[in-house]
């Protein structure tokens, strides 16, 4: 089986790294095409796969075709390749804002089509991916795409009407977390800590806290209470965060993100 990537940007290369790292595909089974020869050459050198700039050839060779281009270019790419994409190919789109029905309409025919939305931590093997499956897609296709997406993080199947909610809570969430880490580090610098150490401590604390939620299964509020000793430093900080409206700000931000996604 061959998997082909049209678009070789950060997300596609994160996926390629995951596929090779887990042994799900070999270098001989992965191909890709990029807009420029320079990008194609760079990816070929890094991963040892065959790459080029011919989208039609990539689509023709692939049994599983991943559309990894920016949404603004997707219609153009589909127009270019649609004559070589038939029912024998499984098509996987990771383009934001382009629904299953829109993609199928652009191809002008029924497809074996699955839509996915990975987030940027996929670049370090810690991605969070939403998978939306058409009703007529086989269980085998669904399971294969789940294995592909789990090769660089964690993936879950959701109905497509929840994709916008996923984008708000996970797809765009790395930006919120980076802002939190930056703010935490700035405060430590104000208190005299060197910036490099401040970033390391803040990032590790966020990473470790997230693992506690995932691995203990405990409610985040319960884990928070475990840190808040009576009359201690942590509860003093929590009081300020509550006064400043941290929860409301996060909820409002995610609501704005979801609404923006729905309007795209």
C-alpha positions, -999 to 999 in steps of 0.1 A, spaced: 0 0 0 12 35 -9 3 67 9 8 100 -10 9 135 4 0 166 -16 15 194 4 47 188 24 45 215 51 48 211 88 17 190 94 24 166 65 60 161 76 49 155 112 26 128 98 54 113 77 77 112 107 50 94 128 43 69 101 80 60 97 87 61 134 60 36 142 67 15 112 32 18 99 46 26 64 81 23 50 100 49 30 93 30 -2 55 33 5 54 71 11 55 97 -17 47 134 -17 45 165 -38 52 201 -29 47 235 -46 85 240 -49 113 217 -58 133 231 -28 107 219 -4 104 185 -21 142 180 -20 143 190 17 117 165 27 132 138 5 166 143 21 152 143 57 129 112 54 143 92 25 111 92 5 103 100 -31 91 135 -36 85 159 -65 63 188 -77 38 167 -97 5 165 -78 -12 144 -104 16 118 -103 14 117 -65 -24 112 -66 -21 85 -93 4 64 -74 -13 66 -40 -37 41 -25 -42 66 4 -41 102 -7 -36 129 20 -46 164 10 -23 185 32 -25 219 14 -38 251 29 -76 255 25 -72 285 1 -54 262 -24 -76 231 -20 -101 238 -48 -72 244 -72 -55 211 -62 -87 191 -65 -93 205 -99 -58 194 -109 -60 158 -96 -97 148 -97 -94 129 -130 -70 104 -115 -88 100 -81 -114 72 -83 -133 50 -59 -102 28 -54 -84 55 -35 -90 66 1 -88 104 3 -79 120 36 -82 158 40 -66 178 68 -76 212 53 -94 233 79 -129 246 72 -136 223 42 -164 199 49 -168 164 36 -197 175 14 -177 205 0 -147 183 -9 -169 156 -25 -187 183 -45 -154 197 -58 -143 162 -70 -177 158 -86 -182 122 -75 -186 100 -45 -154 93 -27 -139 71 0 -134 103 20 -123 110 56 -117 145 71 -91 150 99 -79 179 119 -45 175 137 -30 202 158 6 215 158 20 193 186 19 166 160 53 180 151 67 165 183 46 133 183 20 148 207 -8 157 183 -45 157 190 -66 148 160 -103 148 153 -115 123 127 -148 127 108 -159 98 87 -185 96 60 -214 72 66 -204 51 36 -167 47 45 -158 11 54 -147 1 89 -113 -9 74 -107 26 60 -118 41 94 -94 19 113 -65 26 89 -69 64 93 -71 60 130 -38 41 130 -23 68 108 -34 97 130 -24 78 162 11 74 149 19 111 159 -3 115 190 -39 107 200 -69 106 177 -106 104 182 -136 100 159 -162 128 162 -193 136 141 -185 164 117 -209 189 134 -185 189 164 -155 198 143 -158 235 151 -159 227 189 -128 205 184 -110 234 167 -118 257 197 -107 233 224 -78 215 206 -70 226 171 -63 262 181 -55 255 217 -17 253 214 -17 291 209 -36 296 242 -11 273 260 19 291 245 5 324 257 1 309 292 37 296 292 50 330 280 31 348 308 42 324 334 78 328 323 75 366 322 64 366 358 93 344 368 117 368 350 102 397 370 110 377 401 147 374 390 148 341 372 169 338 340 145 336 310 157 303 296 150 285 330 117 303 333 105 289 300 117 254 308 100 254 343 68 268 329 66 245 299 75 214 320 48 223 346 22 226 319 33 193 303 33 175 336 -1 189 347 -16 178 314 -2 143 319 -18 141 354 -52 149 339 -48 122 312 -32 95 333 -51 98 366 -86 103 352 -92 128 381 -113 159 376 -91 190 369 -108 208 399 -98 179 422 -62 180 410 -62 218 415 -74 213 451 -46 189 458 -21 218 451 -39 244 472 -27 240 508 -47 259 535 -34 295 537 -7 286 511 9 302 481 -11 284 455 -45 293 467 -34 330 469 -25 328 432 -58 310 424 -78 338 441 -62 363 418 -68 342 387 -105 340 397 -107 377 403 -92 385 369 -117 362 352 -94 335 339 -121 309 334 -145 334 317 -117 347 294 -108 311 283 -145 303 277 -150 335 257 -119 329 237 -129 294 227 -164 305 219 -150 332 196 -128 305 179 -157 281 174 -179 309 160 -151 319 136 -147 283 125 -184 280 118 -184 311 96 -155 300 74 
